[in-house]
Amino acid sequence: MSPIAITLILLLVAIVLFATEKLPVDVIGIILVIALILTRVLTVGEAVAGFGNDVIITIGGLFILVGGLTKTGMVDVIGRRIGRISGDNEFVLTALIMVTAAVSASVLKNTTTAAMFLPVVIGLAARSKVPPSKLLMPLAFGAILGGSCTLIGTSTNLAVSGAITRYGQEPFSMFELAPVGIITFAVGMLYMLFIGRKMLPSRGGEASLTEQYQIRDYISELLVLPDSELVGKTLEEANINNLLELNVLGIIRDGERIIAPSSDERIRRRDSLIVEGKISDILRVKEEIGLEIKADFMLNDVVLEDDDVELFELMVMRDSRFVGHTLKTMKFRQSYDLTVLAVNRHGQTFIEKLSDLELIFGDVLLVQGKRTLIDPLVIDRELMLLEDVSASSIRVEKRKWAVAAFALFLTLSLTKVVVGYEIPLAVCVLLGVMVLLATKTVRYSEMYDLIDFRLLVLIACMMSFGVAMENTKADVYLAGLIEQYFGQFGPTAVLAGFFLFTVLLTQPMSNQAAALVVLPVAIKTAVALGLNPRTFIIGVTYAASFSFITPLEPACVLVYTPGRYRFMDFVKIGTILTIIVFVVSITLVPVFWPL
Protein backbone atom coordinates (compact mmCIF):
# COMPACT_ATOMS: atom_id res chain seq x y z
CA MET A 1 0.00 0.00 0.00
CA SER A 2 1.34 3.44 -0.92
CA PRO A 3 2.34 5.93 1.81
CA ILE A 4 -0.39 8.32 0.58
CA ALA A 5 -3.07 5.64 1.01
CA ILE A 6 -1.79 4.71 4.47
CA THR A 7 -1.76 8.35 5.58
CA LEU A 8 -5.29 9.04 4.27
CA ILE A 9 -6.65 5.87 5.87
CA LEU A 10 -5.13 6.88 9.19
CA LEU A 11 -6.64 10.33 8.74
CA LEU A 12 -10.08 8.80 8.22
CA VAL A 13 -9.64 6.54 11.26
CA ALA A 14 -8.58 9.53 13.37
CA ILE A 15 -11.64 11.55 12.27
CA VAL A 16 -13.94 8.64 13.18
CA LEU A 17 -12.27 8.25 16.59
CA PHE A 18 -12.48 11.98 17.26
CA ALA A 19 -16.17 11.94 16.32
CA THR A 20 -17.14 8.95 18.47
CA GLU A 21 -15.37 10.35 21.57
CA LYS A 22 -14.79 6.82 22.84
CA LEU A 23 -11.19 7.73 23.60
CA PRO A 24 -9.66 10.99 24.87
CA VAL A 25 -8.33 13.20 22.07
CA ASP A 26 -4.75 13.00 23.33
CA VAL A 27 -4.87 9.20 23.36
CA ILE A 28 -6.14 9.25 19.76
CA GLY A 29 -3.23 11.50 18.84
CA ILE A 30 -0.72 9.13 20.44
CA ILE A 31 -2.29 6.13 18.64
CA LEU A 32 -1.98 8.06 15.37
CA VAL A 33 1.71 8.77 15.96
CA ILE A 34 2.42 5.14 16.84
CA ALA A 35 0.61 4.00 13.69
CA LEU A 36 2.69 6.38 11.56
CA ILE A 37 5.87 4.91 13.04
CA LEU A 38 4.81 1.27 12.69
CA THR A 39 3.76 1.78 9.06
CA ARG A 40 7.10 3.52 8.42
CA VAL A 41 5.43 6.66 7.18
CA LEU A 42 7.52 8.58 9.70
CA THR A 43 10.73 7.85 11.55
CA VAL A 44 10.68 7.99 15.34
CA GLY A 45 12.49 11.34 15.26
CA GLU A 46 9.95 12.85 12.86
CA ALA A 47 7.00 11.44 14.80
CA VAL A 48 7.99 12.96 18.14
CA ALA A 49 9.42 16.22 16.78
CA GLY A 50 6.16 18.04 17.56
CA PHE A 51 6.76 17.61 21.29
CA GLY A 52 9.88 19.75 21.01
CA ASN A 53 8.15 22.64 19.25
CA ASP A 54 8.32 25.96 21.08
CA VAL A 55 4.56 26.41 20.72
CA ILE A 56 4.13 23.65 23.34
CA ILE A 57 6.13 25.72 25.84
CA THR A 58 4.19 28.85 24.87
CA ILE A 59 0.77 27.28 25.38
CA GLY A 60 1.81 25.64 28.66
CA GLY A 61 3.10 28.99 29.97
CA LEU A 62 -0.12 30.73 28.94
CA PHE A 63 -2.14 28.28 31.03
CA ILE A 64 -0.10 29.36 34.06
CA LEU A 65 -0.48 33.09 33.28
CA VAL A 66 -4.25 32.63 33.02
CA GLY A 67 -4.17 30.70 36.29
CA GLY A 68 -2.58 33.72 37.96
CA LEU A 69 -5.50 35.93 36.90
CA THR A 70 -8.14 33.43 38.02
CA LYS A 71 -6.55 32.74 41.40
CA THR A 72 -6.50 36.44 42.25
CA GLY A 73 -10.23 36.95 41.69
CA MET A 74 -10.30 39.34 38.73
CA VAL A 75 -13.57 37.78 37.60
CA ASP A 76 -15.38 38.57 40.86
CA VAL A 77 -14.47 42.26 40.56
CA ILE A 78 -15.76 42.39 36.99
CA GLY A 79 -18.98 40.56 37.93
CA ARG A 80 -19.83 43.02 40.70
CA ARG A 81 -19.31 45.97 38.37
CA ILE A 82 -21.55 44.42 35.71
CA GLY A 83 -24.30 44.05 38.30
CA ARG A 84 -24.02 47.68 39.43
CA ILE A 85 -24.07 49.09 35.89
CA SER A 86 -26.89 46.95 34.45
CA GLY A 87 -29.28 46.94 37.40
CA ASP A 88 -32.37 44.95 36.41
CA ASN A 89 -32.21 45.84 32.70
CA GLU A 90 -31.97 42.51 30.82
CA PHE A 91 -30.88 44.11 27.53
CA VAL A 92 -28.01 46.02 29.15
CA LEU A 93 -27.07 42.99 31.27
CA THR A 94 -26.89 40.76 28.19
CA ALA A 95 -24.78 43.28 26.30
CA LEU A 96 -22.36 43.73 29.21
CA ILE A 97 -22.01 39.97 29.67
CA MET A 98 -21.19 39.45 25.98
CA VAL A 99 -18.69 42.32 25.87
CA THR A 100 -17.03 41.23 29.11
CA ALA A 101 -16.89 37.61 27.96
CA ALA A 102 -15.37 38.63 24.63
CA VAL A 103 -12.70 40.87 26.17
CA SER A 104 -11.84 38.25 28.79
CA ALA A 105 -11.73 35.43 26.24
CA SER A 106 -9.29 37.40 24.10
CA VAL A 107 -6.68 36.90 26.84
CA LEU A 108 -8.02 33.98 28.90
CA LYS A 109 -9.37 31.64 26.16
CA ASN A 110 -13.06 31.08 25.56
CA THR A 111 -13.55 27.89 27.61
CA THR A 112 -11.71 29.33 30.61
CA THR A 113 -13.81 32.50 30.40
CA ALA A 114 -17.09 30.57 30.22
CA ALA A 115 -16.08 28.42 33.21
CA MET A 116 -15.03 31.41 35.35
CA PHE A 117 -18.05 33.58 34.57
CA LEU A 118 -20.67 30.82 34.76
CA PRO A 119 -21.33 31.09 38.53
CA VAL A 120 -21.03 34.89 38.32
CA VAL A 121 -23.71 35.11 35.62
CA ILE A 122 -25.98 32.70 37.51
CA GLY A 123 -25.66 35.03 40.51
CA LEU A 124 -26.41 38.09 38.34
CA ALA A 125 -29.47 36.32 36.91
CA ALA A 126 -30.78 35.58 40.41
CA ARG A 127 -30.32 39.17 41.61
CA SER A 128 -31.89 40.61 38.45
CA LYS A 129 -34.71 38.03 38.49
CA VAL A 130 -33.82 36.98 34.93
CA PRO A 131 -33.98 33.28 33.97
CA PRO A 132 -30.39 31.94 33.58
CA SER A 133 -31.28 30.64 30.11
CA LYS A 134 -31.55 34.25 28.93
CA LEU A 135 -27.93 35.00 29.86
CA LEU A 136 -25.83 31.82 29.70
CA MET A 137 -25.95 31.23 25.94
CA PRO A 138 -24.93 34.87 25.27
CA LEU A 139 -22.05 34.27 27.73
CA ALA A 140 -20.82 31.21 25.79
CA PHE A 141 -21.28 32.81 22.36
CA GLY A 142 -19.60 36.05 23.49
CA ALA A 143 -16.62 34.07 24.77
CA ILE A 144 -16.33 32.09 21.52
CA LEU A 145 -16.52 35.23 19.36
CA GLY A 146 -14.06 37.10 21.58
CA GLY A 147 -11.58 34.24 21.51
CA SER A 148 -11.16 34.69 17.78
CA CYS A 149 -9.67 38.17 18.21
CA THR A 150 -6.15 37.39 19.48
CA LEU A 151 -3.44 34.78 19.19
CA ILE A 152 -4.06 33.58 22.75
CA GLY A 153 -7.88 33.81 22.59
CA THR A 154 -8.27 30.10 21.83
CA SER A 155 -6.04 27.07 21.90
CA THR A 156 -6.97 26.62 18.23
CA ASN A 157 -5.28 29.90 17.30
CA LEU A 158 -2.13 28.87 19.14
CA ALA A 159 -2.15 25.41 17.57
CA VAL A 160 -2.51 26.79 14.04
CA SER A 161 0.13 29.45 14.68
CA GLY A 162 2.60 26.77 15.71
CA ALA A 163 1.73 24.44 12.83
CA ILE A 164 2.04 26.93 9.95
CA THR A 165 5.75 27.50 10.51
CA ARG A 166 6.31 24.14 8.80
CA TYR A 167 4.94 25.64 5.60
CA GLY A 168 7.21 28.68 5.58
CA GLN A 169 4.58 30.93 7.16
CA GLU A 170 5.20 33.39 9.96
CA PRO A 171 3.33 32.56 13.19
CA PHE A 172 0.41 34.81 14.06
CA SER A 173 1.23 38.06 15.80
CA MET A 174 -0.71 38.82 18.98
CA PHE A 175 -3.39 40.92 17.27
CA GLU A 176 -3.24 39.77 13.63
CA LEU A 177 -6.68 38.19 13.94
CA ALA A 178 -8.21 41.21 15.69
CA PRO A 179 -9.58 43.25 12.73
CA VAL A 180 -12.00 40.62 11.42
CA GLY A 181 -12.50 39.12 14.88
CA ILE A 182 -13.71 42.39 16.39
CA ILE A 183 -16.09 43.10 13.50
CA THR A 184 -17.44 39.55 13.63
CA PHE A 185 -18.04 39.86 17.38
CA ALA A 186 -19.85 43.18 16.92
CA VAL A 187 -22.17 41.74 14.25
CA GLY A 188 -22.73 38.58 16.30
CA MET A 189 -23.58 40.57 19.43
CA LEU A 190 -26.08 42.72 17.54
CA TYR A 191 -27.76 39.54 16.29
CA MET A 192 -27.94 38.08 19.83
CA LEU A 193 -29.28 41.33 21.33
CA PHE A 194 -32.00 42.06 18.78
CA ILE A 195 -32.90 38.63 17.38
CA GLY A 196 -31.25 35.78 19.27
CA ARG A 197 -32.28 37.14 22.69
CA LYS A 198 -35.94 36.91 21.68
CA MET A 199 -35.45 33.28 20.60
CA LEU A 200 -33.85 32.24 23.87
CA PRO A 201 -36.06 30.05 26.11
CA SER A 202 -37.13 31.19 29.56
CA ARG A 203 -36.07 28.37 31.86
CA GLY A 204 -34.51 28.02 35.31
CA GLY A 205 -34.24 30.57 38.04
CA GLU A 206 -36.71 28.91 40.41
CA ALA A 207 -36.26 30.16 43.95
CA SER A 208 -36.19 26.65 45.41
CA LEU A 209 -33.75 23.97 44.31
CA THR A 210 -36.22 21.29 45.43
CA GLU A 211 -38.77 22.77 43.01
CA GLN A 212 -36.20 23.22 40.27
CA TYR A 213 -35.23 19.54 40.40
CA GLN A 214 -38.81 18.38 41.02
CA ILE A 215 -37.81 16.08 43.86
CA ARG A 216 -40.92 16.85 45.96
CA ASP A 217 -42.54 13.55 45.02
CA TYR A 218 -39.44 11.61 46.03
CA ILE A 219 -38.93 12.96 49.55
CA SER A 220 -41.19 12.20 52.50
CA GLU A 221 -41.25 12.39 56.28
CA LEU A 222 -41.61 9.04 58.07
CA LEU A 223 -42.56 8.73 61.74
CA VAL A 224 -40.79 6.00 63.76
CA LEU A 225 -43.55 4.14 65.63
CA PRO A 226 -42.92 3.06 69.26
CA ASP A 227 -42.83 -0.64 68.36
CA SER A 228 -40.60 -0.21 65.30
CA GLU A 229 -37.68 -2.58 65.06
CA LEU A 230 -35.48 0.39 64.15
CA VAL A 231 -35.67 1.95 67.63
CA GLY A 232 -32.25 1.93 69.28
CA LYS A 233 -30.34 1.10 66.11
CA THR A 234 -27.84 3.38 64.42
CA LEU A 235 -28.53 4.38 60.82
CA GLU A 236 -25.73 2.06 59.77
CA GLU A 237 -27.27 -0.86 61.68
CA ALA A 238 -30.77 -0.07 60.41
CA ASN A 239 -29.44 -0.30 56.85
CA ILE A 240 -32.45 1.59 55.51
CA ASN A 241 -30.59 2.49 52.36
CA ASN A 242 -30.10 -1.12 51.23
CA LEU A 243 -33.12 -2.67 52.95
CA LEU A 244 -35.75 -0.25 51.66
CA GLU A 245 -33.73 1.67 49.07
CA LEU A 246 -34.42 4.90 50.96
CA ASN A 247 -31.83 7.61 51.59
CA VAL A 248 -32.02 9.26 55.05
CA LEU A 249 -31.44 13.00 54.58
CA GLY A 250 -32.38 14.23 58.04
CA ILE A 251 -34.01 13.52 61.39
CA ILE A 252 -36.53 15.71 63.23
CA ARG A 253 -36.39 15.03 66.96
CA ASP A 254 -38.32 16.98 69.60
CA GLY A 255 -38.75 19.87 67.19
CA GLU A 256 -35.04 20.05 66.31
CA ARG A 257 -33.61 19.07 62.95
CA ILE A 258 -30.51 16.91 62.45
CA ILE A 259 -29.62 17.39 58.78
CA ALA A 260 -27.31 14.91 57.01
CA PRO A 261 -27.01 12.71 60.12
CA SER A 262 -23.93 10.55 60.56
CA SER A 263 -24.10 6.78 60.21
CA ASP A 264 -23.70 6.30 63.98
CA GLU A 265 -26.76 8.43 64.83
CA ARG A 266 -29.24 6.28 66.81
CA ILE A 267 -32.92 6.17 65.92
CA ARG A 268 -35.39 6.96 68.72
CA ARG A 269 -39.12 6.48 69.14
CA ARG A 270 -41.18 9.25 67.56
CA ASP A 271 -38.24 10.42 65.44
CA SER A 272 -39.26 11.75 62.05
CA LEU A 273 -36.98 10.58 59.25
CA ILE A 274 -36.71 12.71 56.13
CA VAL A 275 -36.04 10.18 53.37
CA GLU A 276 -35.58 10.18 49.61
CA GLY A 277 -36.68 7.30 47.40
CA LYS A 278 -39.17 5.95 44.89
CA ILE A 279 -42.87 6.32 45.67
CA SER A 280 -43.37 2.53 45.66
CA ASP A 281 -40.60 2.08 48.25
CA ILE A 282 -41.94 4.84 50.47
CA LEU A 283 -45.49 3.43 50.40
CA ARG A 284 -44.48 0.02 51.73
CA VAL A 285 -42.47 1.21 54.72
CA LYS A 286 -45.31 0.86 57.25
CA GLU A 287 -45.71 -2.84 56.58
CA GLU A 288 -41.98 -3.42 56.56
CA ILE A 289 -40.42 -2.02 59.73
CA GLY A 290 -42.90 0.11 61.64
CA LEU A 291 -42.70 3.51 59.96
CA GLU A 292 -45.62 5.76 59.22
CA ILE A 293 -45.86 8.34 56.44
CA LYS A 294 -46.74 11.85 57.62
CA ALA A 295 -49.34 13.09 55.15
CA ASP A 296 -48.93 16.79 56.01
CA PHE A 297 -45.23 16.91 55.11
CA MET A 298 -44.34 20.01 53.06
CA LEU A 299 -40.95 19.92 51.33
CA ASN A 300 -38.81 23.00 50.75
CA ASP A 301 -35.10 23.80 50.78
CA VAL A 302 -35.20 24.71 54.49
CA VAL A 303 -36.24 21.17 55.44
CA LEU A 304 -32.97 19.83 53.97
CA GLU A 305 -30.68 22.57 55.30
CA ASP A 306 -29.45 23.87 58.64
CA ASP A 307 -26.63 26.12 59.84
CA ASP A 308 -23.88 23.82 58.52
CA VAL A 309 -25.61 21.69 55.87
CA GLU A 310 -26.80 23.29 52.62
CA LEU A 311 -28.02 22.36 49.15
CA PHE A 312 -25.57 23.00 46.33
CA GLU A 313 -25.50 22.65 42.57
CA LEU A 314 -22.19 21.20 41.40
CA MET A 315 -21.13 20.66 37.79
CA VAL A 316 -18.85 17.80 36.76
CA MET A 317 -15.83 19.31 34.98
CA ARG A 318 -14.29 17.98 31.77
CA ASP A 319 -11.13 16.48 33.31
CA SER A 320 -12.76 15.41 36.57
CA ARG A 321 -11.98 11.95 37.91
CA PHE A 322 -15.76 11.52 38.32
CA VAL A 323 -16.29 11.38 34.53
CA GLY A 324 -17.08 7.82 33.44
CA HIS A 325 -17.74 6.62 36.98
CA THR A 326 -20.90 6.08 39.03
CA LEU A 327 -21.61 7.27 42.56
CA LYS A 328 -21.52 3.63 43.64
CA THR A 329 -18.10 2.82 42.17
CA MET A 330 -16.65 6.01 43.70
CA LYS A 331 -18.36 5.33 47.07
CA PHE A 332 -19.33 8.98 46.87
CA ARG A 333 -21.26 9.32 50.11
CA GLN A 334 -18.77 7.34 52.19
CA SER A 335 -15.74 9.06 50.65
CA TYR A 336 -16.93 12.67 50.70
CA ASP A 337 -19.75 12.64 53.31
CA LEU A 338 -22.03 14.30 50.76
CA THR A 339 -25.44 13.16 49.48
CA VAL A 340 -26.48 13.48 45.84
CA LEU A 341 -30.23 14.08 45.66
CA ALA A 342 -30.61 14.45 41.89
CA VAL A 343 -28.64 14.79 38.66
CA ASN A 344 -29.61 17.09 35.81
CA ARG A 345 -28.23 16.20 32.39
CA HIS A 346 -29.10 18.47 29.47
CA GLY A 347 -32.52 19.27 30.88
CA GLN A 348 -33.37 15.74 32.01
CA THR A 349 -33.50 15.15 35.77
CA PHE A 350 -32.46 11.78 37.20
CA ILE A 351 -33.64 10.92 40.72
CA GLU A 352 -34.10 7.14 40.74
CA LYS A 353 -31.13 4.74 40.77
CA LEU A 354 -28.63 7.59 40.98
CA SER A 355 -25.91 5.30 42.29
CA ASP A 356 -25.80 3.48 38.94
CA LEU A 357 -25.76 6.58 36.71
CA GLU A 358 -22.45 7.03 34.87
CA LEU A 359 -21.43 10.68 35.16
CA ILE A 360 -20.33 12.76 32.16
CA PHE A 361 -18.85 16.23 31.66
CA GLY A 362 -21.56 18.86 32.19
CA ASP A 363 -23.75 16.86 34.61
CA VAL A 364 -25.12 19.04 37.41
CA LEU A 365 -25.50 17.37 40.79
CA LEU A 366 -27.92 18.57 43.48
CA VAL A 367 -25.87 17.85 46.60
CA GLN A 368 -26.67 18.06 50.30
CA GLY A 369 -23.69 18.62 52.57
CA LYS A 370 -21.30 21.02 54.27
CA ARG A 371 -19.53 23.71 52.27
CA THR A 372 -16.21 22.80 53.90
CA LEU A 373 -16.46 19.32 52.38
CA ILE A 374 -17.30 20.69 48.93
CA ASP A 375 -14.52 23.30 48.79
CA PRO A 376 -11.67 20.78 48.22
CA LEU A 377 -13.50 19.27 45.21
CA VAL A 378 -14.02 22.75 43.76
CA ILE A 379 -10.42 23.81 44.38
CA ASP A 380 -9.16 20.62 42.69
CA ARG A 381 -11.38 21.44 39.68
CA GLU A 382 -13.28 18.15 39.99
CA LEU A 383 -16.58 20.03 40.37
CA MET A 384 -17.72 23.60 39.76
CA LEU A 385 -19.98 25.31 42.30
CA LEU A 386 -22.86 26.94 40.42
CA GLU A 387 -23.41 29.96 42.60
CA ASP A 388 -21.92 33.40 42.89
CA VAL A 389 -19.94 33.18 46.12
CA SER A 390 -17.51 35.45 47.88
CA ALA A 391 -14.04 34.25 47.07
CA SER A 392 -12.54 34.22 50.54
CA SER A 393 -9.75 31.88 49.46
CA ILE A 394 -8.75 34.05 46.50
CA ARG A 395 -5.36 35.76 46.70
CA VAL A 396 -6.61 39.31 46.40
CA GLU A 397 -3.32 40.74 47.69
CA LYS A 398 -1.52 39.13 44.71
CA ARG A 399 -3.83 40.61 42.10
CA LYS A 400 -1.38 43.36 41.08
CA TRP A 401 1.32 40.76 40.40
CA ALA A 402 -0.99 38.66 38.24
CA VAL A 403 -1.85 41.74 36.17
CA ALA A 404 1.82 42.78 36.05
CA ALA A 405 2.92 39.33 34.83
CA PHE A 406 0.33 39.33 32.07
CA ALA A 407 1.15 42.92 31.12
CA LEU A 408 4.84 42.00 30.93
CA PHE A 409 4.03 39.14 28.57
CA LEU A 410 1.88 41.35 26.32
CA THR A 411 4.46 44.15 26.27
CA LEU A 412 7.36 41.86 25.38
CA SER A 413 5.30 40.12 22.68
CA LEU A 414 4.84 43.48 20.93
CA THR A 415 8.53 44.47 20.91
CA LYS A 416 8.92 43.67 17.21
CA VAL A 417 6.18 46.15 16.31
CA VAL A 418 7.40 48.84 18.74
CA VAL A 419 11.21 48.67 18.59
CA GLY A 420 11.86 46.27 15.72
CA TYR A 421 13.50 43.61 17.91
CA GLU A 422 11.59 40.36 18.31
CA ILE A 423 11.64 38.40 21.56
CA PRO A 424 10.44 34.82 21.00
CA LEU A 425 6.90 34.33 22.31
CA ALA A 426 7.97 31.35 24.43
CA VAL A 427 10.49 33.57 26.24
CA CYS A 428 7.85 36.29 26.78
CA VAL A 429 5.54 33.74 28.38
CA LEU A 430 8.23 32.19 30.57
CA LEU A 431 9.30 35.60 31.91
CA GLY A 432 5.68 36.25 32.92
CA VAL A 433 5.54 32.85 34.62
CA MET A 434 8.74 33.65 36.52
CA VAL A 435 7.08 36.79 37.94
CA LEU A 436 4.11 34.72 39.15
CA LEU A 437 6.37 32.17 40.82
CA ALA A 438 8.73 34.73 42.35
CA THR A 439 5.82 36.60 43.96
CA LYS A 440 4.01 33.36 44.93
CA THR A 441 0.93 34.50 43.03
CA VAL A 442 1.03 30.95 41.64
CA ARG A 443 2.71 28.43 43.91
CA TYR A 444 5.19 26.00 42.44
CA SER A 445 3.21 23.02 43.80
CA GLU A 446 0.13 24.02 41.80
CA MET A 447 1.85 25.24 38.62
CA TYR A 448 1.57 22.00 36.64
CA ASP A 449 -2.04 21.48 37.71
CA LEU A 450 -2.92 24.61 35.74
CA ILE A 451 -1.63 23.18 32.45
CA ASP A 452 -3.94 21.22 30.14
CA PHE A 453 -1.44 18.55 29.12
CA ARG A 454 -4.09 16.76 27.07
CA LEU A 455 -4.22 19.70 24.67
CA LEU A 456 -0.42 19.90 24.46
CA VAL A 457 -0.19 16.21 23.55
CA LEU A 458 -2.92 16.58 20.91
CA ILE A 459 -1.19 19.56 19.28
CA ALA A 460 2.20 17.81 19.23
CA CYS A 461 0.70 14.64 17.73
CA MET A 462 -1.23 16.52 15.04
CA MET A 463 1.92 18.45 14.13
CA SER A 464 3.56 15.08 13.50
CA PHE A 465 0.62 14.06 11.37
CA GLY A 466 1.09 17.26 9.38
CA VAL A 467 4.67 16.13 8.70
CA ALA A 468 3.29 12.79 7.44
CA MET A 469 0.84 14.57 5.13
CA GLU A 470 3.69 16.67 3.76
CA ASN A 471 6.28 13.87 3.42
CA THR A 472 3.90 11.49 1.62
CA LYS A 473 2.42 14.28 -0.56
CA ALA A 474 -1.05 13.31 0.70
CA ASP A 475 -1.85 17.00 1.18
CA VAL A 476 -0.81 17.69 -2.44
CA TYR A 477 -3.02 14.83 -3.61
CA LEU A 478 -6.10 16.14 -1.77
CA ALA A 479 -5.36 19.68 -2.90
CA GLY A 480 -5.23 18.47 -6.50
CA LEU A 481 -8.67 16.92 -6.18
CA ILE A 482 -10.10 20.14 -4.76
CA GLU A 483 -8.43 22.18 -7.49
CA GLN A 484 -9.79 19.85 -10.16
CA TYR A 485 -13.40 19.84 -9.00
CA PHE A 486 -13.87 23.21 -7.26
CA GLY A 487 -11.19 25.56 -8.67
CA GLN A 488 -13.47 26.45 -11.57
CA PHE A 489 -15.86 28.24 -9.17
CA GLY A 490 -13.28 30.85 -8.20
CA PRO A 491 -10.98 31.43 -5.22
CA THR A 492 -13.67 32.83 -2.93
CA ALA A 493 -15.83 29.73 -3.47
CA VAL A 494 -12.90 27.46 -2.59
CA LEU A 495 -12.19 29.50 0.55
CA ALA A 496 -15.87 29.28 1.51
CA GLY A 497 -15.79 25.54 0.97
CA PHE A 498 -12.86 25.12 3.36
CA PHE A 499 -14.61 27.35 5.89
CA LEU A 500 -17.81 25.29 5.81
CA PHE A 501 -15.90 22.00 5.84
CA THR A 502 -13.97 23.09 8.93
CA VAL A 503 -17.17 24.21 10.70
CA LEU A 504 -18.69 20.83 9.87
CA LEU A 505 -15.71 18.97 11.34
CA THR A 506 -15.81 20.99 14.57
CA GLN A 507 -19.23 19.54 15.42
CA PRO A 508 -18.08 15.94 16.04
CA MET A 509 -14.43 16.63 16.88
CA SER A 510 -12.39 19.19 18.82
CA ASN A 511 -11.75 22.58 17.26
CA GLN A 512 -7.98 22.13 17.41
CA ALA A 513 -8.11 18.72 15.74
CA ALA A 514 -10.44 20.00 13.00
CA ALA A 515 -8.16 22.94 12.22
CA LEU A 516 -4.99 20.83 12.16
CA VAL A 517 -6.62 18.21 9.91
CA VAL A 518 -7.83 20.75 7.32
CA LEU A 519 -4.83 23.10 7.48
CA PRO A 520 -2.26 21.24 5.31
CA VAL A 521 -4.82 20.56 2.59
CA ALA A 522 -5.97 24.20 2.56
CA ILE A 523 -2.39 25.47 2.28
CA LYS A 524 -1.49 23.13 -0.58
CA THR A 525 -4.72 23.98 -2.38
CA ALA A 526 -3.93 27.69 -2.17
CA VAL A 527 -0.43 27.08 -3.55
CA ALA A 528 -1.80 24.90 -6.37
CA LEU A 529 -4.28 27.61 -7.35
CA GLY A 530 -1.65 30.35 -7.14
CA LEU A 531 -3.44 32.00 -4.22
CA ASN A 532 -2.24 33.44 -0.91
CA PRO A 533 -1.94 30.58 1.64
CA ARG A 534 -2.27 33.08 4.48
CA THR A 535 -5.84 33.83 3.43
CA PHE A 536 -6.78 30.17 3.67
CA ILE A 537 -4.95 29.76 6.98
CA ILE A 538 -6.89 32.65 8.49
CA GLY A 539 -10.18 31.35 7.08
CA VAL A 540 -9.65 27.87 8.55
CA THR A 541 -8.63 29.37 11.90
CA TYR A 542 -11.78 31.47 12.17
CA ALA A 543 -13.96 28.58 11.03
CA ALA A 544 -12.53 26.25 13.68
CA SER A 545 -13.35 28.80 16.38
CA PHE A 546 -16.95 29.47 15.33
CA SER A 547 -18.77 26.43 16.70
CA PHE A 548 -22.33 27.48 17.57
CA ILE A 549 -24.63 24.96 15.86
CA THR A 550 -24.55 22.28 18.57
CA PRO A 551 -23.69 22.40 22.29
CA LEU A 552 -20.63 20.21 21.74
CA GLU A 553 -18.13 23.08 21.98
CA PRO A 554 -16.72 23.00 25.57
CA ALA A 555 -17.84 26.60 26.25
CA CYS A 556 -21.38 25.60 25.23
CA VAL A 557 -21.29 22.34 27.20
CA LEU A 558 -20.59 24.36 30.34
CA VAL A 559 -23.82 26.39 29.99
CA TYR A 560 -25.98 23.63 28.49
CA THR A 561 -27.31 22.08 31.70
CA PRO A 562 -27.22 25.15 34.02
CA GLY A 563 -29.22 27.05 31.40
CA ARG A 564 -31.72 24.17 31.08
CA TYR A 565 -31.26 24.35 27.32
CA ARG A 566 -32.40 21.76 24.84
CA PHE A 567 -30.30 20.58 21.91
CA MET A 568 -32.54 22.36 19.40
CA ASP A 569 -32.09 25.69 21.20
CA PHE A 570 -28.48 25.70 20.01
CA VAL A 571 -29.40 24.44 16.55
CA LYS A 572 -32.03 27.15 16.10
CA ILE A 573 -30.08 30.12 17.45
CA GLY A 574 -26.56 28.90 16.62
CA THR A 575 -27.24 28.06 12.97
CA ILE A 576 -28.33 31.63 12.19
CA LEU A 577 -25.28 32.98 14.03
CA THR A 578 -23.01 30.60 12.08
CA ILE A 579 -24.45 31.85 8.79
CA ILE A 580 -23.89 35.45 9.89
CA VAL A 581 -20.24 34.94 10.91
CA PHE A 582 -19.66 32.91 7.72
CA VAL A 583 -20.84 35.79 5.52
CA VAL A 584 -18.81 38.35 7.53
CA SER A 585 -15.66 36.21 7.48
CA ILE A 586 -15.78 35.28 3.79
CA THR A 587 -16.37 38.94 2.95
CA LEU A 588 -13.66 40.45 5.16
CA VAL A 589 -10.86 37.86 5.23
CA PRO A 590 -9.91 38.46 1.55
CA VAL A 591 -9.95 42.20 2.28
CA PHE A 592 -7.38 42.04 5.09
CA TRP A 593 -5.46 39.09 3.60
CA PRO A 594 -5.89 39.43 -0.18
CA LEU A 595 -6.26 36.25 -2.19
Sequence and secondary structure as in RCSB ss.txt:
>XXXX:A:sequence
MSPIAITLILLLVAIVLFATEKLPVDVIGIILVIALILTRVLTVGEAVAGFGNDVIITIGGLFILVGGLTKTGMV
DVIGRRIGRISGDNEFVLTALIMVTAAVSASVLKNTTTAAMFLPVVIGLAARSKVPPSKLLMPLAFGAILGGSCT
LIGTSTNLAVSGAITRYGQEPFSMFELAPVGIITFAVGMLYMLFIGRKMLPSRGGEASLTEQYQIRDYISELLVL
PDSELVGKTLEEANINNLLELNVLGIIRDGERIIAPSSDERIRRRDSLIVEGKISDILRVKEEIGLEIKADFMLN
DVVLEDDDVELFELMVMRDSRFVGHTLKTMKFRQSYDLTVLAVNRHGQTFIEKLSDLELIFGDVLLVQGKRTLID
PLVIDRELMLLEDVSASSIRVEKRKWAVAAFALFLTLSLTKVVVGYEIPLAVCVLLGVMVLLATKTVRYSEMYDL
IDFRLLVLIACMMSFGVAMENTKADVYLAGLIEQYFGQFGPTAVLAGFFLFTVLLTQPMSNQAAALVVLPVAIKT
AVALGLNPRTFIIGVTYAASFSFITPLEPACVLVYTPGRYRFMDFVKIGTILTIIVFVVSITLVPVFWPL
>XXXX:A:secstr
  HHHHHHHHHHHHHHHHHHTSS HHHHHHHHHHHHHHTTSS HHHHTGGGG HHHHHHHHHHHHHHHHHHTTHH
HHHHHHHHHHHTT HHHHHHHHHHHHHHHHHHH HHHHHHHHHHHHHHHHHHHT  THHHHHHHHHHHHHHHTTS
TTS HHHHHHHHHGGGGT     TTTTHHHHHHHHHHHHHHIIIIIHHHS      S HHHHTT GGGEEEEEE 
TT TTTT BHHHHTHHHHH  EEEEEEETTEEEES  TT B  TT EEEEE  HHHHHTHHHHHSEEE TT    
GGGG  SSEEEEEEEE TT TTTT  HHHHTHHHHH  EEEEEEETTEEE TTGGG    TT EEEEEEEHHHHH
HHHHTTSEEE S    TTS GGGHHHHHHHHHHHHHHHTHHHHHS    HHHHHHHHHHHHHHTTSS HHHHGGG
S HHHHHHHHHHHHHHHHHHHHTHHHHHHHHHHHHHGGG HHHHHHHHHHHHHHHHTTS HHHHHHHHHHHHHHH
HHHTT  HHHHHHHHHHHHH   SSTTSHHHHHHHTTTT  HHHHHHHHHHHHHHHHHHHHHHHHHHS  
